[in-house]
């Protein structure tokens, strides 16, 4: 049913502080009424909406489905006694609105992610698979390279009950579990396959945002983007490294309100016909990283959002 992640809505105390961070991160901002909306270059789709409010909060998640999926979701919501509501944020966003079991708002639209028109990155040469022949992957122009996020890939939300969240998002919305660490962490993908996860749930005392993650063109862009933000005084989150859950390379940077923004590249993709995929259920330390330049800092799994 749910096939894609469309965009995220966040409330923040100062829109211009958010603009400065996310523009340096590599996104493009525009005003939309009283809000700021961010897109990736060469992609005609909103990825992040910042709304001004007294405290920072993950306000909603917008997910995409098709017409048949919307019909099934509406029926599932009715069976689960979950009411469909008007938009709680006064924004002209299509689709239906409802709250998940922990009170977080969800928007579902009949929509497909917009394609990227960015130039494809250079091919990767690996032992026995030499695809870049007679062409440089790096040249003098690479010295001016910048991080250019291609798309919003996923988010990790905090939840007081991982199992309850997984049950709702799989049974009612049709997502599928890709990997998990017991009742501490679970990665969910879309019903039609695709990225290893578009949303994940991490255990905490209350809901909130752990991180947003944006795909970039290569490992160079991960570190170029991270080092640009670090030189500007933003706080390091964790990285460079490679996750086990999803296999993607990563570097996290703290946003101005202590959530994390991640650059990622080279994530596992799972087919719609997923009979060959075997979800892991291992310790969270195993899923965290195959390797990283440093251990994760103690604050990495912490929820800095204030409870409602």
PyMOL commands that set and color helices and strands:
alter all, ss='L'
color gray80, all
select helices_A, chain A and resi 15-25+67-79+140-144+162-171+219-231+284-288
alter helices_A, ss='H'
color red, helices_A
select strands_A, chain A and resi 4-12+28-32+35-39+46-52+57-65+96-99+105-110+151-159+176-181+185-189+194-195+199-203+208-215+236-242+249-254+260-265+269-270+280-281+291-292
alter strands_A, ss='S'
color yellow, strands_A
deselect
rebuild
show_as cartoon
